[in-house]
Amino acid sequence: MMKLLSNNSIAGFVVGSAVCLTACLSIGSNDSEKVKDQRPVVSSVTMSPDIPSSASFCGKDIDLTRYNMHEGFDRELSSFTYFHSTTMLLVKRANRYFPIIEPILKANGIPDDFKYLAVIESHLDPRVSSPARAVGTWQLLEGTARQYGLTITPTVDERCDVAKATEAACRYLKAA
C-alpha cells in the first residue's frame, strides 16, 4: 500500500508539473508575441565599414595586403566610425588646431599627413597628459621637449602651446 501511494504521488507530481509548465509556456508565448508585434522596427545592425583597396600616407601607398596593416586600418576605421561623439569632437578640434599646425609642418618640410599623428597621440587636446608624463598635442616627454627647445618650469609648460610644440615636434621628426 505504501509503495502504491508513493507511485501515485510521483505520477501526480509529474502530471501536475507538466500541466503547469504547458500553461506557463502558452501564456508566456502569447505575451511575448504581443510585445514583439508592438515593438517599433529599428535597424540595429552594426557592420564593419568597408576597407578601401588602397590608401596612402604622406604620398606613400600603405600595403593593405599585409594582415597587420589591414587589421590596424580596420580597427581605426571602425573606431572612428562608431564612436560618433569622439569623432565629432575631433572634427571640431581639427577645425581649431589644424590651421595652426598645417603651416608649421609645411614651413618645416614635414608632410601634411603628420598632423594626424597629433590626433592619434592626444585627440588634439593640448592639455592632455599621459601616465608616462608626456604632455600636450604631440605628447612630448619633458626631456625630449627640452632637447627640442621648449621651456618647462613649475609655471610654464610649452608642450601645451600648440604652435611651439608643433615646431619642436617638427625638429624631432626631422632628427628621427
DRENDO-1510 file (C-alpha; in Angstrom, 1 decimal, always signed):
<recs>
REC; n; res; u; v; w
REC; 1; MET; +0.0; +0.0; +0.0 .
REC; 2; MET; +2.8; +2.4; +0.9 .
REC; 3; LYS; +4.6; +1.7; -2.4 .
REC; 4; LEU; +1.3; +2.3; -4.3 .
REC; 5; LEU; +0.8; +5.7; -2.6 .
REC; 6; SER; +4.3; +6.6; -3.4 .
REC; 7; ASN; +4.0; +5.8; -7.1 .
REC; 8; ASN; +0.6; +7.7; -7.3 .
REC; 9; SER; +2.3; +10.8; -5.6 .
REC; 10; ILE; +5.2; +10.8; -8.0 .
REC; 11; ALA; +2.8; +10.3; -11.0 .
REC; 12; GLY; +0.6; +13.1; -9.7 .
REC; 13; PHE; +3.6; +15.4; -9.3 .
REC; 14; VAL; +4.8; +14.8; -12.8 .
REC; 15; VAL; +1.4; +15.2; -14.4 .
REC; 16; GLY; +0.8; +18.4; -12.4 .
REC; 17; SER; +4.2; +19.8; -13.3 .
REC; 18; ALA; +3.6; +19.1; -17.0 .
REC; 19; VAL; +0.2; +20.9; -16.9 .
REC; 20; CYS; +1.7; +23.9; -15.1 .
REC; 21; LEU; +4.7; +24.1; -17.4 .
REC; 22; THR; +2.4; +23.9; -20.5 .
REC; 23; ALA; +0.1; +26.6; -19.1 .
REC; 24; CYS; +3.1; +28.9; -18.3 .
REC; 25; LEU; +4.7; +28.4; -21.7 .
REC; 26; SER; +1.4; +29.0; -23.6 .
REC; 27; ILE; +0.6; +32.2; -21.6 .
REC; 28; GLY; +4.2; +33.4; -21.9 .
REC; 29; SER; +4.4; +32.8; -25.6 .
REC; 30; ASN; +1.3; +34.8; -26.3 .
REC; 31; ASP; +2.5; +37.7; -24.3 .
REC; 32; SER; +5.9; +37.8; -26.0 .
REC; 33; GLU; +4.3; +37.7; -29.4 .
REC; 34; LYS; +2.1; +40.6; -28.5 .
REC; 35; VAL; +5.1; +42.6; -27.2 .
REC; 36; LYS; +7.1; +41.6; -30.3 .
REC; 37; ASP; +4.2; +42.9; -32.6 .
REC; 38; GLN; +4.0; +46.2; -30.7 .
REC; 39; ARG; +7.8; +47.0; -30.9 .
REC; 40; PRO; +8.9; +49.6; -33.4 .
REC; 41; VAL; +11.1; +48.3; -36.1 .
REC; 42; VAL; +14.5; +49.9; -35.7 .
REC; 43; SER; +17.5; +48.7; -37.6 .
REC; 44; SER; +20.3; +47.9; -35.1 .
REC; 45; VAL; +22.8; +46.1; -37.3 .
REC; 46; THR; +26.3; +47.1; -36.7 .
REC; 47; MET; +28.6; +46.5; -39.6 .
REC; 48; SER; +32.3; +47.0; -40.2 .
REC; 49; PRO; +33.0; +49.7; -42.7 .
REC; 50; ASP; +34.5; +48.5; -46.0 .
REC; 51; ILE; +38.2; +48.7; -46.1 .
REC; 52; PRO; +39.4; +50.6; -49.2 .
REC; 53; SER; +41.5; +48.7; -51.7 .
REC; 54; SER; +44.2; +51.3; -51.3 .
REC; 55; ALA; +45.3; +54.1; -49.0 .
REC; 56; SER; +48.2; +56.4; -48.8 .
REC; 57; PHE; +50.0; +58.4; -46.1 .
REC; 58; CYS; +52.5; +61.2; -46.9 .
REC; 59; GLY; +52.3; +60.3; -50.6 .
REC; 60; LYS; +53.3; +56.6; -49.9 .
REC; 61; ASP; +50.9; +53.7; -50.5 .
REC; 62; ILE; +50.0; +51.7; -47.5 .
REC; 63; ASP; +50.3; +47.9; -48.1 .
REC; 64; LEU; +46.8; +46.8; -47.0 .
REC; 65; THR; +47.5; +43.3; -48.3 .
REC; 66; ARG; +49.7; +42.8; -45.2 .
REC; 67; TYR; +47.5; +41.3; -42.5 .
REC; 68; ASN; +48.7; +43.6; -39.6 .
REC; 69; MET; +48.2; +46.7; -41.7 .
REC; 70; HIS; +44.8; +45.7; -42.9 .
REC; 71; GLU; +43.7; +44.8; -39.3 .
REC; 72; GLY; +45.1; +48.0; -37.9 .
REC; 73; PHE; +43.4; +50.1; -40.6 .
REC; 74; ASP; +40.1; +48.2; -39.9 .
REC; 75; ARG; +40.4; +48.8; -36.2 .
REC; 76; GLU; +41.0; +52.6; -36.5 .
REC; 77; LEU; +38.3; +53.0; -39.2 .
REC; 78; SER; +35.7; +51.1; -37.1 .
REC; 79; SER; +36.7; +53.2; -34.0 .
REC; 80; PHE; +36.2; +56.5; -35.8 .
REC; 81; THR; +33.0; +55.3; -37.5 .
REC; 82; TYR; +31.2; +54.1; -34.4 .
REC; 83; PHE; +32.5; +56.5; -31.7 .
REC; 84; HIS; +30.3; +59.3; -33.0 .
REC; 85; SER; +30.8; +61.7; -30.1 .
REC; 86; THR; +34.6; +61.3; -30.1 .
REC; 87; THR; +34.7; +61.7; -33.9 .
REC; 88; MET; +32.6; +64.9; -33.8 .
REC; 89; LEU; +34.8; +66.3; -31.0 .
REC; 90; LEU; +37.9; +65.6; -33.1 .
REC; 91; VAL; +36.4; +67.3; -36.2 .
REC; 92; LYS; +35.7; +70.4; -34.1 .
REC; 93; ARG; +39.2; +70.4; -32.6 .
REC; 94; ALA; +40.7; +69.8; -36.1 .
REC; 95; ASN; +39.0; +72.9; -37.3 .
REC; 96; ARG; +40.5; +74.8; -34.4 .
REC; 97; TYR; +44.1; +73.4; -34.4 .
REC; 98; PHE; +44.9; +72.3; -38.0 .
REC; 99; PRO; +45.1; +75.9; -39.2 .
REC; 100; ILE; +47.9; +76.3; -36.7 .
REC; 101; ILE; +49.6; +73.0; -37.3 .
REC; 102; GLU; +49.5; +72.8; -41.1 .
REC; 103; PRO; +51.6; +75.9; -42.0 .
REC; 104; ILE; +54.2; +74.9; -39.4 .
REC; 105; LEU; +54.5; +71.4; -40.9 .
REC; 106; LYS; +54.8; +72.9; -44.4 .
REC; 107; ALA; +57.4; +75.5; -43.3 .
REC; 108; ASN; +59.5; +72.7; -41.8 .
REC; 109; GLY; +59.2; +70.4; -44.8 .
REC; 110; ILE; +57.1; +67.8; -42.9 .
REC; 111; PRO; +54.3; +66.1; -44.9 .
REC; 112; ASP; +50.9; +67.4; -44.1 .
REC; 113; ASP; +49.6; +64.0; -43.1 .
REC; 114; PHE; +51.7; +64.1; -40.0 .
REC; 115; LYS; +49.0; +66.3; -38.4 .
REC; 116; TYR; +47.1; +63.1; -37.9 .
REC; 117; LEU; +49.9; +61.9; -35.6 .
REC; 118; ALA; +48.7; +64.7; -33.2 .
REC; 119; VAL; +45.1; +63.4; -33.5 .
REC; 120; ILE; +46.2; +59.9; -32.5 .
REC; 121; GLU; +48.6; +61.0; -29.8 .
REC; 122; SER; +46.4; +63.5; -27.9 .
REC; 123; HIS; +43.0; +63.7; -29.6 .
REC; 124; LEU; +44.2; +67.3; -30.3 .
REC; 125; ASP; +43.9; +68.2; -26.6 .
REC; 126; PRO; +46.8; +70.5; -25.8 .
REC; 127; ARG; +46.4; +70.0; -22.0 .
REC; 128; VAL; +46.3; +66.2; -22.0 .
REC; 129; SER; +49.0; +64.2; -20.1 .
REC; 130; SER; +49.8; +60.5; -20.3 .
REC; 131; PRO; +50.6; +58.1; -17.4 .
REC; 132; ALA; +54.2; +58.3; -18.7 .
REC; 133; ARG; +54.1; +62.1; -18.2 .
REC; 134; ALA; +54.1; +63.0; -21.9 .
REC; 135; VAL; +52.2; +66.3; -22.3 .
REC; 136; GLY; +50.4; +68.3; -25.0 .
REC; 137; THR; +49.2; +67.9; -28.5 .
REC; 138; TRP; +52.3; +66.0; -29.6 .
REC; 139; GLN; +52.7; +64.0; -26.3 .
REC; 140; LEU; +56.3; +65.1; -25.7 .
REC; 141; LEU; +58.2; +63.8; -22.7 .
REC; 142; GLU; +59.9; +66.5; -20.6 .
REC; 143; GLY; +63.5; +65.6; -21.7 .
REC; 144; THR; +62.6; +65.5; -25.4 .
REC; 145; ALA; +60.7; +68.8; -25.1 .
REC; 146; ARG; +63.7; +70.5; -23.5 .
REC; 147; GLN; +66.0; +68.9; -26.1 .
REC; 148; TYR; +64.0; +70.5; -28.9 .
REC; 149; GLY; +63.8; +73.9; -27.4 .
REC; 150; LEU; +60.6; +74.0; -25.2 .
REC; 151; THR; +60.6; +75.7; -21.8 .
REC; 152; ILE; +59.2; +73.7; -18.9 .
REC; 153; THR; +59.1; +75.3; -15.4 .
REC; 154; PRO; +56.7; +74.9; -12.5 .
REC; 155; THR; +54.5; +77.7; -14.0 .
REC; 156; VAL; +55.1; +77.3; -17.8 .
REC; 157; ASP; +54.9; +74.2; -20.0 .
REC; 158; GLU; +55.3; +75.0; -23.6 .
REC; 159; ARG; +54.3; +71.5; -24.6 .
REC; 160; CYS; +50.8; +72.8; -24.1 .
REC; 161; ASP; +51.3; +75.6; -26.6 .
REC; 162; VAL; +50.2; +74.1; -29.9 .
REC; 163; ALA; +52.4; +76.3; -32.2 .
REC; 164; LYS; +55.6; +75.9; -30.1 .
REC; 165; ALA; +55.1; +72.2; -29.5 .
REC; 166; THR; +54.5; +71.7; -33.3 .
REC; 167; GLU; +57.8; +73.4; -34.0 .
REC; 168; ALA; +59.5; +71.1; -31.5 .
REC; 169; ALA; +57.8; +68.1; -33.0 .
REC; 170; CYS; +59.0; +69.1; -36.5 .
REC; 171; ARG; +62.6; +69.3; -35.2 .
REC; 172; TYR; +62.1; +65.9; -33.5 .
REC; 173; LEU; +60.6; +64.3; -36.7 .
REC; 174; LYS; +63.4; +65.6; -38.9 .
REC; 175; ALA; +66.0; +64.2; -36.5 .
REC; 176; ALA; +64.2; +60.8; -36.5 .
</recs>
